[in-house]
C-alpha cells in the first residue's frame, strides 16, 4: 500500500477543486504544502509579505470565479493573511486562506507561534475549520472551496496543524471529493421581472448602475444586450467599468453626479448602496428615488433604501430573464428626452474641464496630464490596477476600460496597499497581457518590495508611481525636525528599487519624458517602474459634494 502525507493531500485536493494559483510565504509548518502544490500543477508565487499574498488570492477569485489559495505560516503570518480575507469579505470575492499551526498535541502549552487562528479569521470568513484527520483533508478542502463561491462569494479558512501536514495515511483510506460544480445559476421570480420592467417603462429619468457583481457573474454580454435593447443611460461603478465599454454612447459616466442626483428609477445590477454610491440617500440621490435591485444575497435587498423591486439571484441569469421578457414585449427608452439632453450637457461640461487638465503641458505635471498619457500609451486590453487617494479617484475618470474585470482598485473596503498584490495576481491569470499598475507614492509604500516578486517571476507589469511626495498632498521640502504627518521624502527615487532586482526604472518630470518612458516601459515585458514627479499641490477638479457626502 502506498502512503500519502497531509501536504500532498492538501495540494491535490485544491487542484481537484479548481484552485490553480497559490500565493504565500513559506516557513514552519507549511513548506511541504508549497512544494506539493508545485508537484500537483498549482502555480505557486512566493511573496515578500503575507498581506500582499492574501490580496492577490482574493483578486484571482474575482478575475476567474474560482478561489486562489493564500498560504501562511502560523501565528503572525496567518494574522497578516487575515487582511486579504477581510478585503475579500468586503468585496465578496472567493479565496481560501490556509494557515499553518502548531502540532495539535501541543495546544495550550505555549507552542511556537500558537495563536487563536480560527477565532481570528472567523469575523471575515464564511467557513473556518481545522481538519481532524489526515484522510479527511479532501472533505474540508471541498467545503472551503464550495463555500467560497456559493451564495455571496467570500473568503474561507483552513487551519492546518503540523501533525496533519506531515502525517501520513494509506492512500486507499482517502476518499477524494469530486470537483464542486460552479454555483447554481439562480433566477428571479418572473413576476418580479415584469414589475421591474414596468417600473423602468414608467420612469422619466431612468438610470442603470452596473456594479462589479455583474462583472463577477460574467454577465457582460447579457448586460450589453440589455443596454442596447432598452437604450437606457448607464453608469458603471469603479470595478463595474468595462462590463459595457466605457466608450459606449449610452455611458453617462462623465455626468455621474447629475445622473445620480436626478434619476427617478435606478436599476442596480450587482451594485450595493454603500458608501461608494453614497448609501442611495439625499443629497446625492432624490428622496423619492425608486430602486430596482439585483443581488445574489437576499439580505442585501433594501439596504439603506427600500427596494421597489428586489431581484434575488445570479446577475447573468436575471439579466437574461429581462432580455427574454423584452424579446416577447419589446421596449426601449426614447432617443430624445429632456433627461438625455440634461445628461449630455452635464457630461460635455465635465469633459471640457477634464480635457483642459489632460492637455496641460505645465511642469511640474498634475494628475490628469499623467493619467492621460498612461491612457494613450496603454494597450486597449491592458489590465489596470489603480490605488492611492487622488491617483485612484481621478483614474476612474481618465482611464477607460473596454471589457469586464479589467480594473482592480481599493474596492468596497477602500484598502490601500492592495495594488502590487493585485497586479501580480492579474499577471498570473493573464500572462499574455500587459498589466499597468498605477500607484500613488503612499500606496506604493505599503508593499513596494513586491516589485522583487514581479522581477523574480518575470511578470509583465509596468508600475507607474504618481509621486507627489505625500499622502493626499505633498511638500517640496520641510523642516526635518518636525516632519508633517502627510509628508514623504521629496522626489524619492523609487525606480531605483526595481533596477536592483533586474527590472527597468525611469524617473520623469516632464510630459515629453513621460511619453518616452511609458512607450518603452509598456512596450516591453520586463517588469518596470516609471516614477513620475508631479506637482505636490496637484489635486482633482472641484467636486459638487464633499467626500462621502457628510
KEVEXTOR-884529 format. One line per 4 residues: their letters; for each residue y, x, z of N, C-alpha, C. Coordinates in steps of 0.1 Angstrom, whole numbers. Layout:
BEGIN
A = Y:X:Z:Y:X:Z:Y:X:Z  ...
END
This chain:
BEGIN
XXXX = -12:8:0:0:0:0:12:9:0  23:5:-8:35:13:-9:45:8:2  51:17:8:62:13:18:75:13:11  85:5:17:98:4:12:108:4:25
XXXX = 119:11:24:128:11:35:139:1:34  146:-1:45:156:-12:45:168:-9:35  172:4:34:183:7:25:179:3:10  167:6:6:163:2:-7:163:-13:-9
XXXX = 158:-20:2:158:-35:1:172:-41:0  181:-35:7:195:-40:7:200:-38:-8  199:-26:-13:204:-24:-27:197:-32:-37  183:-33:-36:176:-40:-46:179:-55:-45
XXXX = 181:-60:-33:184:-74:-32:198:-78:-37  208:-69:-34:221:-71:-40:221:-71:-55  213:-62:-61:212:-62:-76:206:-74:-81  195:-79:-74:189:-91:-79:198:-103:-78
XXXX = 207:-103:-69:217:-114:-67:229:-112:-76  229:-103:-85:240:-102:-94:252:-93:-90  250:-85:-79:260:-76:-75:259:-63:-83  270:-60:-91:269:-49:-100:278:-37:-95
XXXX = 287:-39:-85:296:-29:-81:296:-28:-65  296:-16:-61:297:-13:-46:308:-3:-44  317:-5:-34:328:4:-31:326:8:-16  330:19:-12:330:23:2:332:37:5
XXXX = 329:40:17:329:54:22:316:56:30  309:67:27:296:68:34:297:77:46  287:75:55:286:82:68:275:74:76  274:78:88:263:71:96:267:56:98
XXXX = 257:47:95:243:50:91:241:45:77  251:44:69:250:37:56:248:46:44  247:59:46:245:68:35:233:64:26  221:61:32:210:58:24:212:45:15
XXXX = 221:36:19:223:24:11:231:28:-2  241:37:-1:248:41:-13:239:48:-23  230:57:-18:221:64:-27:211:53:-34  207:44:-25:197:34:-31:204:25:-41
XXXX = 217:22:-38:224:13:-48:225:20:-62  228:33:-62:228:40:-75:214:40:-81  203:42:-73:190:41:-79:187:27:-85  192:17:-79:189:3:-84:199:-1:-95
XXXX = 208:8:-99:216:4:-111:230:-2:-107  233:-2:-94:246:-6:-90:256:5:-91  268:2:-97:278:12:-98:284:14:-84  283:26:-78:289:30:-65:302:38:-68
XXXX = 313:34:-62:325:42:-63:330:45:-48  330:58:-45:334:62:-32:349:63:-31  355:56:-21:369:56:-19:373:66:-8  386:67:-6:391:76:5:395:68:18
XXXX = 395:55:16:398:46:28:391:33:26  385:28:37:377:15:36:386:3:32  399:4:36:407:-8:33:408:-9:18  411:2:11:412:1:-4:399:-3:-10
XXXX = 388:2:-5:375:-2:-10:372:-17:-8  376:-22:3:374:-37:5:383:-45:-4  395:-40:-6:404:-47:-16:398:-47:-30  392:-36:-33:385:-36:-46:374:-45:-48
XXXX = 366:-47:-37:354:-56:-37:359:-70:-40  370:-74:-33:375:-88:-35:380:-90:-49  387:-80:-54:392:-81:-68:381:-83:-78  370:-75:-76:359:-77:-86:353:-91:-85
XXXX = 353:-97:-73:349:-111:-72:357:-120:-80  370:-118:-80:380:-126:-88:378:-124:-103  376:-111:-106:375:-108:-121:362:-112:-127  351:-113:-119:338:-115:-125:332:-129:-121
XXXX = 336:-134:-109:330:-146:-104:317:-143:-96  314:-130:-95:302:-126:-87:308:-116:-77  303:-116:-64:309:-106:-55:305:-92:-57  314:-83:-53:310:-69:-52:308:-66:-37
XXXX = 302:-55:-34:299:-51:-20:309:-41:-16  313:-41:-4:321:-31:3:312:-25:14  309:-12:13:300:-5:22:308:3:32  307:0:45:315:7:55:306:12:66
XXXX = 310:23:72:303:29:83:306:20:95  299:23:106:300:15:118:314:16:125  317:7:133:329:7:142:342:8:134  349:19:135:363:19:128:362:17:113
XXXX = 352:22:107:350:19:92:349:5:89  341:-2:96:339:-17:94:352:-24:97  359:-20:108:372:-27:111:382:-25:100  382:-13:94:391:-11:82:387:-21:71
XXXX = 374:-23:69:369:-32:58:373:-46:60  375:-50:73:379:-64:76:392:-67:68  401:-57:66:413:-60:58:410:-67:45  401:-61:38:398:-67:25:391:-81:26
XXXX = 383:-83:37:377:-96:39:387:-106:42  398:-102:49:409:-112:52:416:-115:39  418:-105:31:425:-107:18:417:-117:9  404:-115:9:396:-123:1:395:-138:7
XXXX = 395:-139:20:396:-152:27:409:-159:23  420:-152:23:432:-159:19:433:-163:5  428:-154:-4:428:-157:-19:417:-165:-24  407:-168:-15:395:-175:-20:387:-167:-30
XXXX = 384:-155:-27:377:-146:-36:364:-142:-30  353:-141:-37:340:-137:-31:339:-122:-30  333:-118:-19:329:-104:-17:319:-104:-6  311:-93:-5:302:-91:6:306:-78:13
XXXX = 310:-79:26:313:-68:34:300:-64:41  297:-51:40:285:-46:47:289:-35:57  286:-37:69:289:-27:80:277:-21:86  276:-8:86:265:-2:94:268:-4:109
XXXX = 257:-2:116:258:-4:131:248:5:138  250:7:151:241:15:159:227:9:159  217:16:163:204:11:165:204:-1:174  196:-11:170:195:-23:178:191:-20:193
XXXX = 183:-11:195:178:-8:208:188:-1:217  199:3:211:210:9:219:221:0:222  220:-13:218:231:-23:221:234:-23:236  247:-23:239:251:-24:253:251:-11:260
XXXX = 247:0:254:246:13:261:258:22:258  267:17:250:278:25:246:274:35:235  267:30:225:262:38:214:274:43:205  271:53:197:281:58:188:287:47:180
XXXX = 300:45:181:308:35:173:303:21:175  297:19:186:292:5:189:305:-4:191  304:-16:184:316:-25:184:311:-39:181  319:-49:185:316:-63:182:319:-66:168
XXXX = 311:-61:159:315:-62:144:313:-76:139  303:-83:142:302:-97:137:313:-105:142  317:-104:155:328:-111:161:341:-108:154  343:-95:150:355:-91:143:356:-96:129
XXXX = 345:-98:123:345:-103:109:347:-118:108  341:-125:118:339:-139:117:351:-148:114  364:-145:119:375:-153:115:378:-153:100  373:-143:93:377:-142:79:366:-143:69
XXXX = 354:-147:74:343:-148:65:336:-162:66  329:-165:56:322:-178:55:308:-177:62  303:-165:63:290:-162:68:289:-148:73  283:-147:85:281:-134:91:268:-134:98
XXXX = 260:-123:95:246:-123:101:241:-108:102  232:-106:111:225:-94:112:210:-96:110  205:-90:99:190:-91:96:182:-87:108  172:-96:112:164:-93:124:152:-85:121
XXXX = 148:-84:108:136:-76:105:139:-70:91  133:-59:88:134:-52:75:129:-61:64  118:-67:66:112:-75:55:120:-87:52  130:-91:60:138:-104:58:151:-100:52
XXXX = 154:-88:48:167:-84:43:170:-92:30  160:-94:21:164:-102:9:168:-116:12  163:-122:23:168:-136:27:182:-135:30  186:-126:38:200:-125:43:210:-121:32
XXXX = 206:-113:23:214:-109:12:217:-121:2  206:-128:0:208:-140:-9:217:-150:-2  216:-152:11:225:-161:17:239:-157:17  241:-144:19:255:-138:18:261:-140:5
XXXX = 254:-137:-6:259:-138:-19:262:-153:-23  252:-161:-20:253:-175:-24:265:-182:-17  266:-179:-4:277:-185:4:291:-180:-1  291:-168:-6:304:-163:-10:309:-170:-22
XXXX = 301:-175:-31:305:-181:-44:304:-196:-44  297:-202:-34:296:-217:-35:307:-223:-27  312:-235:-31:323:-242:-25:336:-234:-27  345:-233:-17:356:-224:-19:351:-210:-17
XXXX = 353:-201:-27:348:-188:-26:354:-180:-14  348:-170:-9:353:-162:2:344:-150:5  348:-143:15:340:-131:20:329:-136:29  318:-127:29:307:-128:38:305:-115:44
XXXX = 297:-114:55:295:-101:62:280:-100:66  275:-88:63:262:-84:68:263:-72:77  257:-73:89:258:-63:99:244:-56:99  244:-43:96:231:-36:94:229:-25:103
XXXX = 221:-27:114:218:-16:123:210:-5:117  211:7:122:205:19:117:190:17:116  184:11:126:169:9:126:164:0:115  173:-9:111:169:-18:100:171:-10:86
XXXX = 181:-2:85:184:6:73:173:16:70  169:23:81:158:33:79:144:28:81  143:16:87:130:11:89:122:9:77  109:9:77:100:7:66:90:-4:68
XXXX = 87:-11:57:76:-21:58:68:-19:45  56:-25:45:48:-25:33:55:-35:23  56:-31:11:64:-39:1:56:-52:-1  44:-52:1:36:-65:-1:40:-76:10
XXXX = 47:-71:20:51:-81:31:65:-87:28  71:-81:17:85:-85:14:85:-97:5  93:-107:8:94:-119:-1:108:-118:-7  108:-113:-20:121:-112:-27:126:-126:-30
XXXX = 139:-128:-31:145:-141:-34:150:-141:-48  148:-153:-55:154:-155:-68:169:-153:-68  174:-149:-79:189:-148:-80:195:-162:-78  204:-163:-69:210:-176:-67:218:-180:-80
XXXX = 217:-193:-84:224:-197:-96:239:-197:-94  247:-197:-105:261:-199:-104:264:-212:-97  276:-213:-91:279:-226:-84:278:-238:-92  273:-249:-86:273:-262:-94:287:-266:-99
XXXX = 287:-271:-111:300:-275:-117:303:-289:-114  309:-291:-102:311:-305:-97:323:-311:-104  322:-324:-106:332:-332:-113:339:-342:-104  350:-346:-108:358:-356:-100:353:-370:-103
XXXX = 357:-380:-95:355:-394:-97:361:-398:-109  354:-405:-119:361:-409:-131:373:-418:-129  372:-426:-118:384:-435:-115:396:-427:-112  394:-415:-105:405:-407:-101:410:-400:-114
XXXX = 402:-397:-123:406:-391:-136:416:-401:-143  412:-413:-144:420:-423:-150:433:-425:-143  433:-425:-130:445:-426:-122:454:-414:-124  449:-402:-125:457:-391:-127:464:-391:-141
XXXX = 457:-396:-151:463:-397:-164:474:-408:-164  471:-418:-157:481:-429:-157:494:-424:-150  493:-416:-140:504:-410:-133:512:-401:-142  505:-393:-150:512:-384:-159:519:-392:-170
XXXX = 513:-403:-175:519:-411:-186:531:-418:-181  532:-421:-168:543:-428:-163:554:-419:-158  552:-406:-159:562:-396:-155:574:-395:-165  586:-393:-160:597:-390:-168:599:-374:-169
XXXX = 595:-368:-158:597:-353:-157:584:-347:-152  574:-347:-160:561:-341:-156:561:-326:-156  552:-320:-149:550:-306:-148:536:-302:-145  530:-293:-152:517:-288:-149:519:-274:-142
XXXX = 513:-272:-131:513:-258:-124:499:-253:-125  497:-242:-132:484:-235:-134:482:-224:-124  472:-225:-115:470:-216:-104:459:-206:-107  457:-196:-98:447:-187:-100:433:-193:-98
XXXX = 432:-205:-92:420:-212:-91:414:-216:-104  424:-219:-114:419:-222:-127:415:-210:-134  421:-199:-131:417:-186:-137:403:-182:-132  401:-184:-119:388:-180:-113:377:-189:-119
XXXX = 380:-202:-121:370:-211:-126:367:-209:-141  373:-199:-148:371:-197:-162:375:-210:-170  386:-216:-166:390:-229:-172:400:-227:-183  402:-214:-188:413:-212:-197:413:-220:-210
XXXX = 401:-221:-216:400:-229:-228:403:-243:-226  397:-249:-215:400:-263:-212:414:-266:-209  421:-257:-201:435:-259:-198:443:-257:-211  440:-248:-219:448:-246:-232:447:-259:-240
XXXX = 435:-264:-241:432:-277:-249:441:-288:-243  441:-289:-229:448:-299:-223:463:-298:-225  469:-286:-225:483:-284:-227:486:-287:-242  478:-283:-251:480:-286:-265:480:-301:-268
XXXX = 470:-308:-262:469:-322:-264:480:-330:-258  484:-327:-246:494:-335:-239:508:-330:-241  509:-318:-246:523:-312:-248:531:-312:-235  525:-311:-224:532:-311:-211:538:-297:-208
XXXX = 550:-296:-203:555:-283:-198:547:-278:-187  544:-265:-187:536:-259:-177:543:-247:-171  539:-244:-159:544:-232:-151:532:-225:-145  530:-212:-147:519:-205:-140:523:-200:-127
XXXX = 513:-200:-117:515:-193:-105:514:-178:-108  517:-169:-99:517:-155:-103:504:-150:-109  492:-154:-103:480:-150:-109:473:-161:-117  481:-172:-119:477:-181:-129:482:-177:-143
XXXX = 491:-167:-143:496:-162:-156:485:-158:-166  486:-162:-178:476:-159:-188:465:-169:-190  463:-178:-181:454:-189:-184:458:-196:-196  471:-199:-197:477:-202:-210:487:-191:-213
XXXX = 487:-185:-225:495:-173:-227:510:-175:-223  516:-165:-217:529:-166:-212:539:-168:-223  536:-165:-236:545:-167:-247:543:-180:-254  535:-189:-247:533:-203:-253:546:-211:-253
XXXX = 548:-218:-263:560:-226:-265:563:-236:-254  552:-240:-247:554:-250:-236:556:-244:-222  556:-231:-221:558:-225:-208:572:-227:-204  575:-230:-192:588:-231:-186:590:-221:-175
XXXX = 583:-210:-176:584:-200:-165:598:-195:-163  606:-194:-174:620:-189:-173:629:-199:-167  624:-212:-165:632:-222:-158:625:-227:-145  618:-217:-139:609:-221:-128:616:-229:-117
XXXX = 628:-225:-112:634:-232:-101:638:-246:-105  643:-248:-117:647:-261:-122:635:-270:-124  624:-264:-129:612:-272:-132:606:-277:-118  605:-269:-108:600:-273:-95:609:-283:-89
XXXX = 622:-281:-90:632:-289:-82:633:-303:-87  631:-305:-100:634:-318:-106:621:-326:-112  609:-319:-111:598:-326:-116:594:-338:-107  591:-350:-114:587:-362:-106:572:-363:-104
XXXX = 564:-358:-113:550:-358:-112:545:-343:-115  537:-338:-105:532:-324:-107:517:-324:-107  511:-318:-117:496:-317:-117:493:-302:-113  487:-301:-102:483:-288:-97:469:-284:-101
XXXX = 468:-275:-110:454:-270:-115:450:-258:-107  443:-259:-96:438:-248:-89:449:-240:-82  460:-246:-79:471:-240:-71:473:-247:-58  477:-240:-48:479:-246:-35:494:-247:-31
XXXX = 498:-258:-24:511:-259:-20:514:-251:-7  512:-238:-8:515:-229:3:529:-223:1  531:-212:7:544:-205:7:548:-201:-7  538:-198:-16:541:-194:-29:548:-205:-37
XXXX = 544:-217:-34:550:-229:-41:559:-236:-31  564:-229:-21:574:-235:-12:569:-247:-5  556:-248:-3:550:-259:5:552:-273:-2  557:-273:-14:559:-286:-21:570:-294:-15
XXXX = 579:-288:-7:589:-295:1:603:-293:-4  612:-302:-1:626:-300:-5:631:-288:3  641:-281:-2:649:-284:-15:643:-279:-27  631:-272:-27:625:-267:-39:618:-277:-47
XXXX = 614:-289:-41:608:-300:-48:616:-313:-44  614:-323:-52:620:-336:-50:613:-342:-37  621:-349:-29:614:-356:-17:604:-366:-21  605:-372:-33:596:-382:-38:586:-377:-48
XXXX = 584:-364:-49:575:-359:-60:561:-364:-57  554:-367:-68:540:-372:-68:531:-360:-72  521:-358:-64:512:-346:-66:499:-351:-71  494:-346:-82:480:-347:-87:474:-334:-84
XXXX = 464:-333:-76:459:-321:-70:444:-319:-74  441:-308:-81:428:-303:-85:424:-292:-76  414:-293:-68:409:-282:-60:395:-283:-57  388:-272:-55:374:-272:-52:371:-276:-38
XXXX = 381:-275:-29:380:-278:-15:386:-291:-11  378:-301:-6:383:-314:-2:394:-313:8  393:-303:18:402:-302:28:416:-298:23  417:-292:12:430:-288:6:438:-299:1
XXXX = 431:-310:-3:439:-321:-9:448:-327:2  461:-329:-2:471:-334:6:478:-325:16  475:-312:15:481:-302:24:496:-301:21  504:-304:31:519:-303:31:525:-315:24
XXXX = 519:-320:13:525:-332:6:513:-341:3  513:-354:7:502:-363:4:500:-363:-11  487:-363:-15:484:-363:-29:484:-378:-35  491:-379:-46:490:-392:-53:476:-394:-58
XXXX = 470:-384:-63:456:-384:-68:450:-370:-64  438:-371:-58:430:-359:-55:418:-358:-64  417:-347:-71:406:-345:-80:398:-333:-74  387:-336:-67:379:-325:-60:368:-321:-69
XXXX = 367:-308:-71:356:-302:-79:360:-290:-86  352:-286:-95:354:-274:-103:365:-276:-113  375:-267:-114:386:-269:-122:382:-270:-137  373:-262:-141:369:-262:-155:363:-275:-159
XXXX = 354:-281:-150:347:-293:-152:358:-305:-152  367:-304:-143:377:-315:-141:386:-316:-153  391:-304:-158:400:-304:-169:392:-309:-182  380:-305:-182:371:-311:-193:371:-326:-193
XXXX = 369:-331:-181:370:-346:-179:383:-352:-184  394:-345:-180:407:-350:-185:407:-350:-200  402:-339:-206:403:-338:-221:394:-348:-227  382:-351:-222:374:-361:-227:380:-375:-227
XXXX = 387:-378:-216:394:-391:-215:405:-392:-225  412:-381:-228:422:-381:-238:417:-382:-252  405:-377:-254:398:-379:-267:396:-394:-269  392:-401:-259:390:-415:-260:403:-424:-261
XXXX = 413:-419:-255:426:-426:-254:437:-416:-255  440:-412:-268:450:-401:-270:464:-404:-264  470:-394:-258:484:-395:-253:490:-381:-253  503:-380:-256:510:-368:-254:524:-371:-249
XXXX = 530:-362:-242:544:-363:-237:553:-362:-249  563:-370:-250:572:-370:-262:578:-356:-264  580:-353:-277:586:-340:-280:601:-339:-277  608:-350:-277:622:-350:-274:625:-358:-262
XXXX = 629:-352:-251:632:-359:-239:644:-352:-232  651:-358:-224:661:-351:-216:655:-340:-207  643:-343:-202:637:-333:-193:634:-320:-201  629:-321:-213:626:-309:-221:640:-302:-224
XXXX = 650:-309:-227:663:-303:-230:669:-296:-218  667:-302:-206:672:-295:-194:665:-282:-192  651:-283:-193:643:-271:-190:646:-260:-201  648:-263:-213:651:-253:-223:665:-247:-221
XXXX = 675:-255:-217:688:-250:-214:688:-240:-202  680:-244:-192:679:-236:-180:672:-223:-183  661:-224:-191:654:-212:-195:662:-203:-203  670:-208:-212:679:-200:-221:689:-192:-213
XXXX = 695:-199:-203:704:-192:-194:698:-180:-187  686:-183:-181:679:-173:-173:675:-161:-182  670:-164:-194:665:-154:-203:677:-145:-207  689:-151:-209:700:-143:-213:704:-133:-203
XXXX = 704:-138:-190:708:-129:-179:698:-118:-177  685:-121:-179:675:-111:-177:675:-101:-188  677:-106:-200:677:-97:-212:688:-86:-211  700:-90:-206:711:-81:-204:707:-69:-195
XXXX = 699:-72:-184:695:-62:-175:683:-54:-181  675:-60:-189:664:-53:-195:669:-42:-205  680:-45:-211:685:-35:-222:696:-26:-216  699:-27:-203:709:-19:-197:705:-4:-197
XXXX = 712:4:-204:709:18:-205:715:27:-194  720:21:-184:727:29:-173:717:38:-166  722:49:-161:714:59:-153:722:60:-140  715:59:-129:700:56:-127:697:41:-132
XXXX = 684:40:-135:680:27:-141:678:17:-130  677:4:-134:673:-7:-125:659:-12:-128  655:-21:-120:641:-26:-121:638:-32:-135  647:-40:-140:645:-47:-152:643:-38:-164
XXXX = 651:-27:-164:650:-18:-176:637:-11:-175  632:-7:-164:619:0:-162:608:-9:-166  608:-22:-161:597:-31:-164:597:-35:-178  608:-36:-184:609:-40:-199:602:-29:-207
XXXX = 604:-16:-203:598:-6:-211:583:-6:-209  578:-9:-196:564:-10:-194:558:-21:-202  565:-32:-203:561:-44:-211:559:-39:-226  569:-33:-231:569:-29:-245:559:-19:-249
XXXX = 555:-10:-239:545:1:-242:531:-3:-239  529:-14:-231:515:-17:-227:508:-24:-238  495:-22:-239:487:-30:-249:487:-44:-245  485:-53:-255:485:-67:-252:474:-72:-242
XXXX = 463:-65:-243:452:-68:-234:451:-60:-221  461:-53:-218:461:-44:-206:459:-53:-193  452:-48:-184:451:-54:-170:463:-49:-162  471:-58:-157:483:-54:-150:481:-56:-135
XXXX = 484:-46:-127:483:-47:-113:498:-44:-108  503:-53:-100:517:-51:-96:518:-53:-81  525:-44:-74:528:-47:-59:540:-39:-55  546:-44:-44:559:-39:-40:568:-51:-39
XXXX = 578:-51:-31:586:-63:-30:594:-67:-43  605:-60:-46:612:-62:-58:604:-59:-70  596:-48:-70:588:-44:-82:579:-56:-86  572:-61:-76:562:-72:-79:569:-85:-83
XXXX = 579:-89:-76:586:-101:-78:592:-101:-92  599:-91:-96:606:-90:-109:595:-89:-120  584:-82:-117:574:-81:-128:568:-94:-132  568:-104:-123:563:-117:-127:571:-123:-138
XXXX = 584:-120:-138:593:-125:-149:592:-117:-161  591:-103:-160:593:-94:-171:580:-91:-178  569:-90:-171:556:-85:-176:548:-97:-180  545:-100:-193:537:-112:-196:522:-109:-196
XXXX = 515:-120:-195:500:-120:-196:496:-130:-206  486:-126:-214:482:-134:-225:468:-140:-224  461:-136:-213:447:-141:-211:445:-142:-196  435:-149:-192:433:-152:-177:427:-139:-171
XXXX = 430:-138:-158:425:-127:-149:430:-113:-154  442:-113:-160:447:-100:-164:459:-95:-155  461:-103:-144:471:-98:-135:466:-99:-121  468:-89:-113:464:-88:-99:477:-84:-91
XXXX = 480:-91:-80:491:-87:-72:488:-90:-58  499:-90:-49:497:-92:-35:491:-105:-31  492:-115:-40:484:-128:-38:489:-136:-26  480:-145:-22:483:-155:-12:486:-149:2
XXXX = 479:-138:5:481:-131:18:493:-122:18  499:-120:6:511:-111:5:508:-97:9  496:-92:6:491:-80:12:497:-68:4  504:-59:11:508:-47:5:497:-36:7
XXXX = 495:-27:-2:485:-17:-2:473:-20:-10  473:-32:-17:461:-36:-25:461:-29:-38  472:-24:-43:473:-21:-57:463:-11:-63  461:0:-56:452:11:-61:438:6:-61
XXXX = 434:-1:-50:421:-6:-50:418:-17:-61  428:-25:-63:427:-35:-74:426:-28:-87  434:-17:-89:434:-10:-102:420:-4:-105  415:2:-94:401:8:-96:391:-2:-99
XXXX = 392:-14:-92:383:-25:-95:384:-29:-109  396:-31:-114:398:-36:-128:392:-26:-138  394:-13:-135:389:-2:-144:374:-2:-144  368:-5:-132:353:-6:-131:348:-17:-139
XXXX = 354:-29:-138:349:-41:-145:352:-40:-160  364:-34:-164:368:-33:-178:370:-19:-182  360:-11:-183:362:4:-186:368:6:-199  367:-3:-208:372:-1:-222:387:-5:-223
XXXX = 393:-10:-213:407:-15:-214:416:-6:-205  429:-6:-209:439:1:-201:443:-7:-189  443:-1:-178:449:-7:-165:462:0:-162  472:-9:-161:486:-4:-158:489:-9:-144
XXXX = 490:0:-135:492:-3:-121:507:0:-117  515:-10:-115:529:-8:-113:532:-10:-98  537:1:-92:538:2:-77:552:5:-73  557:-2:-63:569:3:-56:565:15:-48
XXXX = 575:23:-45:571:36:-38:566:33:-24  570:22:-18:565:19:-5:550:14:-6  548:5:-16:534:0:-18:525:11:-21  529:21:-29:520:32:-33:516:40:-21
XXXX = 525:41:-11:522:49:0:511:45:9  507:32:8:496:26:16:483:33:12  481:36:0:468:40:-5:469:51:-16  480:59:-16:482:68:-27:471:78:-29
XXXX = 463:81:-19:452:91:-20:441:86:-30  441:73:-32:431:68:-41:433:72:-56  444:79:-59:445:85:-72:435:96:-74  431:102:-63:419:111:-64:407:104:-68
XXXX = 405:92:-63:393:84:-66:393:81:-81  405:77:-86:406:74:-101:403:87:-109  408:98:-105:405:111:-112:391:115:-111  385:113:-99:371:117:-98:361:110:-107
XXXX = 365:97:-109:356:89:-118:362:87:-132  373:94:-135:378:94:-149:382:80:-153  389:73:-145:392:59:-148:405:58:-156  405:48:-165:416:46:-175:428:39:-169
XXXX = 434:45:-160:445:39:-152:458:47:-154  469:40:-157:482:46:-156:490:40:-144  493:48:-134:501:43:-123:516:45:-126  524:35:-125:538:36:-126:545:34:-113
XXXX = 552:43:-107:558:42:-94:573:39:-97  578:28:-93:592:24:-94:598:28:-81  605:40:-81:608:47:-69:623:45:-65  626:37:-55:640:35:-51:642:42:-37
XXXX = 633:50:-33:634:58:-20:634:49:-7  627:38:-8:627:30:4:620:17:3  620:9:14:614:-4:14:624:-15:11  623:-21:0:633:-31:-4:646:-25:-9
XXXX = 652:-17:-1:664:-9:-6:661:5:-2  669:14:-9:667:28:-6:680:36:-4  679:49:-3:691:57:0:690:69:-8  702:74:-13:703:87:-19:701:98:-10
XXXX = 706:96:3:705:106:13:708:99:27  704:106:38:707:100:51:706:112:61  710:109:73:710:118:84:696:119:89  690:131:88:676:133:93:675:131:108
XXXX = 686:131:115:685:129:130:683:114:133  686:105:123:685:91:125:681:85:112  668:86:108:663:81:95:663:66:96  669:59:86:669:45:86:654:40:85
XXXX = 651:29:92:637:24:92:632:20:78  641:17:68:636:13:55:636:25:45  639:37:50:641:48:40:629:57:39  627:62:26:617:72:23:624:84:18
XXXX = 617:95:16:623:108:11:629:105:-3  641:108:-5:648:106:-18:641:114:-29  638:107:-40:632:113:-52:619:121:-49  611:115:-41:598:121:-38:590:123:-51
XXXX = 583:134:-52:576:138:-64:562:134:-63  560:121:-63:546:115:-62:537:119:-73  543:122:-85:534:125:-96:527:139:-94  532:147:-85:525:160:-83:511:158:-76
XXXX = 510:147:-69:497:144:-63:486:144:-73  488:136:-84:477:134:-94:474:147:-102  484:155:-103:482:168:-110:473:177:-103  473:176:-90:464:184:-82:449:179:-83
XXXX = 447:167:-88:433:162:-90:429:162:-104  437:168:-113:433:168:-127:439:158:-136  447:149:-130:454:139:-138:467:144:-144  474:135:-151:487:139:-157:499:132:-149
XXXX = 509:140:-146:521:135:-139:534:136:-147  542:126:-145:555:126:-152:566:121:-142  577:128:-142:589:124:-134:600:121:-144  606:109:-143:616:105:-153:628:98:-146
XXXX = 639:100:-152:652:94:-146:660:87:-156  657:88:-169:664:81:-180:656:72:-188  662:62:-195:654:53:-203:646:61:-214  653:71:-220:646:79:-231:634:86:-226
XXXX = 635:93:-214:624:100:-208:613:90:-204  617:78:-199:607:68:-195:599:64:-207  605:61:-218:598:57:-230:588:67:-235  593:80:-235:584:90:-240:572:92:-230
XXXX = 574:92:-217:564:94:-208:554:82:-208  558:70:-209:549:59:-209:541:59:-222  547:62:-233:539:62:-245:528:72:-244  530:84:-239:520:94:-237:510:90:-227
XXXX = 514:85:-215:505:82:-204:496:70:-208  502:60:-213:494:48:-217:485:51:-229  489:60:-237:481:63:-249:469:71:-247  467:76:-235:455:85:-232:447:78:-221
XXXX = 435:83:-220:426:77:-210:425:85:-197  432:96:-196:432:104:-184:441:97:-173  436:96:-161:445:89:-151:458:96:-150  469:89:-148:482:94:-148:492:87:-139
XXXX = 502:94:-135:513:88:-127:526:90:-135  534:79:-137:547:80:-142:556:76:-130  563:86:-125:572:84:-113:586:82:-118  591:70:-116:604:66:-122:615:65:-110
XXXX = 624:74:-111:635:74:-101:645:63:-106  647:53:-97:657:42:-101:669:42:-91  678:34:-94:690:33:-85:685:27:-72  688:34:-61:683:29:-47:689:16:-44
XXXX = 701:12:-50:707:-1:-47:703:-12:-57  694:-9:-66:690:-19:-76:683:-30:-69  685:-42:-75:679:-54:-69:676:-64:-80  671:-76:-77:668:-86:-86:680:-95:-88
XXXX = 679:-103:-99:691:-112:-102:692:-122:-90  704:-127:-88:706:-137:-77:697:-149:-79  692:-153:-67:683:-165:-67:690:-177:-62  685:-189:-67:691:-201:-62:688:-205:-48
XXXX = 677:-200:-43:672:-203:-30:669:-191:-22  670:-191:-9:665:-180:-1:650:-178:-2  646:-166:1:631:-164:1:624:-173:11  614:-179:7:606:-189:15:614:-202:18
XX = 626:-203:12:635:-215:14:636:-218:29  642:-209:36:643:-211:51:652:-223:53
END
